[in-house]
Amino acid sequence: MLISYSTFLSDNPKGWAGWVTILVALVLGLLLGWLLLKFIRIGIFLVAAMGGYSFGLLIYNAFLYKMHS
C-alpha cells in the first residue's frame, strides 16, 4: 500500500508505474496464495485470524465505541 500510495499520489506519476505496481501485486498475491495452499494449516489459521479481527472491528464500531463517551 505504501508503494502504491507513493506512486499514484505523486505530482507527476509515470504511465507505466501503475501497471508495474499492479503486476507486482498480482505476482506477490499469487505467490502468497500458492504458499498458503502448500501449507494449508497456516492458511486456515490466517483466514480465521482475519475473520476474527474483522468481526471484532465490526462489533467495536457497532456498539463498543459509545462506551467511552
PyMOL commands that set and color helices and strands:
alter all, ss='L'
color gray80, all
select helices_A, chain A and resi 2-8+15-38+40-62+64-68
alter helices_A, ss='H'
color red, helices_A
deselect
rebuild
show_as cartoon
